[in-house]
Amino acid sequence: MSSINRFSRDRRLLNAADFKAVFTKPFKSSDKNFTVLACKSSKDKARLGLAISKKNTRLAVDRNRLKRLIRESFRKNQLSLAGLDMVVMARHQTFKQSNQALFDSLQVHWNRIKQKA
């Protein structure tokens, strides 16, 4: 598998400083499932951070499912999002949605973020 199709370490926001940079002055996209914050990055690759809280998604199995879906959607769109750092936050009851509904929602967010950036 080529490195482009993987969700490798250099595609992730790893520390508090990376997350803080996104939270300070972000482009924002929201709907009933997710809030996506993004900002321009000094890196040439798109990077993703996840903020899936226990408050909104109690069961670990549900949180992990959401994380897998978000990562997969990001992986498929990462080339068109180059140069951006993003944080995806799940809203209350998002875990009850179907996989397809979540993928569709994320695709709308990626498109909005590309236009705003």
C-alpha positions as CSV (number, residue, x, y, z in Angstrom):
1,M,0.0,0.0,0.0
2,S,1.4,3.4,-0.9
3,S,2.1,6.0,1.8
4,I,-0.5,8.3,0.3
5,N,-3.3,5.9,1.1
6,R,-2.2,5.4,4.7
7,F,-3.1,7.5,7.8
8,S,0.5,7.8,9.0
9,R,1.9,9.7,11.9
10,D,2.8,12.8,9.8
11,R,-0.9,13.1,8.9
12,R,-2.0,13.5,12.6
13,L,-2.1,16.4,15.0
14,L,-0.1,14.9,17.8
15,N,0.4,17.5,20.6
16,A,-1.4,20.2,22.4
17,A,0.3,23.0,20.5
18,D,-0.9,21.6,17.2
19,F,-4.5,21.4,18.5
20,K,-4.2,24.9,20.0
21,A,-3.2,26.4,16.7
22,V,-6.4,25.0,15.1
23,F,-8.6,26.2,18.0
24,T,-7.2,29.8,18.0
25,K,-8.5,31.1,14.6
26,P,-10.2,28.4,12.6
27,F,-12.4,28.1,9.6
28,K,-15.5,26.4,10.9
29,S,-18.0,24.0,9.4
30,S,-20.9,22.5,11.4
31,D,-24.0,20.4,11.0
32,K,-26.0,18.0,13.2
33,N,-23.2,15.4,13.3
34,F,-19.9,17.1,13.3
35,T,-18.1,20.4,13.9
36,V,-14.9,20.7,11.8
37,L,-12.3,23.3,12.6
38,A,-9.4,24.0,10.2
39,C,-6.6,26.4,9.7
40,K,-3.7,26.8,7.3
41,S,-0.6,25.0,8.2
42,S,3.1,25.4,7.5
43,K,3.2,21.8,6.4
44,D,2.4,20.8,2.8
45,K,0.3,17.8,4.0
46,A,-3.2,17.8,5.5
47,R,-3.2,16.8,9.1
48,L,-6.2,15.6,11.3
49,G,-7.0,15.7,14.9
50,L,-10.0,14.0,16.6
51,A,-11.9,15.3,19.6
52,I,-14.6,12.6,20.3
53,S,-15.7,13.2,23.8
54,K,-17.1,10.6,26.3
55,K,-19.7,13.2,27.2
56,N,-21.3,12.9,23.8
57,T,-20.5,9.3,23.0
58,R,-20.4,7.2,26.1
59,L,-19.4,3.8,24.8
60,A,-15.9,3.2,23.6
61,V,-17.1,1.0,20.8
62,D,-19.1,4.0,19.4
63,R,-16.3,6.4,19.8
64,N,-13.9,4.0,18.0
65,R,-16.4,3.5,15.2
66,L,-16.6,7.3,14.7
67,K,-12.9,7.7,14.7
68,R,-12.5,5.0,12.1
69,L,-15.1,6.6,9.8
70,I,-13.5,10.0,10.2
71,R,-10.0,8.7,9.5
72,E,-11.2,6.8,6.4
73,S,-13.0,9.8,5.0
74,F,-10.0,12.0,5.7
75,R,-7.7,9.5,4.1
76,K,-9.7,9.6,0.9
77,N,-9.7,13.4,0.8
78,Q,-6.3,14.3,2.2
79,L,-4.7,15.2,-1.1
80,S,-7.3,17.9,-1.8
81,L,-7.0,19.2,1.7
82,A,-3.2,19.7,1.6
83,G,-1.8,22.5,3.7
84,L,-4.6,22.4,6.3
85,D,-4.7,21.2,9.9
86,M,-8.2,20.0,11.0
87,V,-9.9,19.0,14.2
88,V,-13.2,17.0,13.9
89,M,-15.5,17.0,16.9
90,A,-18.6,14.7,17.1
91,R,-21.8,16.1,18.3
92,H,-24.3,14.5,20.7
93,Q,-26.1,11.5,19.2
94,T,-23.8,11.3,16.1
95,F,-23.0,7.7,16.9
96,K,-26.6,6.7,16.1
97,Q,-26.3,7.8,12.4
98,S,-25.5,5.2,9.7
99,N,-22.0,5.0,8.2
100,Q,-23.2,6.4,4.9
101,A,-24.9,9.4,6.6
102,L,-21.6,10.1,8.4
103,F,-19.5,9.8,5.3
104,D,-21.8,12.1,3.4
105,S,-21.7,14.7,6.3
106,L,-17.9,14.6,6.3
107,Q,-17.7,15.0,2.5
108,V,-19.8,18.2,2.8
109,H,-17.4,19.5,5.6
110,W,-14.3,18.7,3.5
111,N,-15.8,20.6,0.5
112,R,-16.8,23.6,2.7
113,I,-13.3,23.7,4.3
114,K,-11.6,23.7,0.9
115,Q,-13.8,26.6,-0.3
116,K,-13.1,28.7,2.9
117,A,-9.4,28.0,2.8
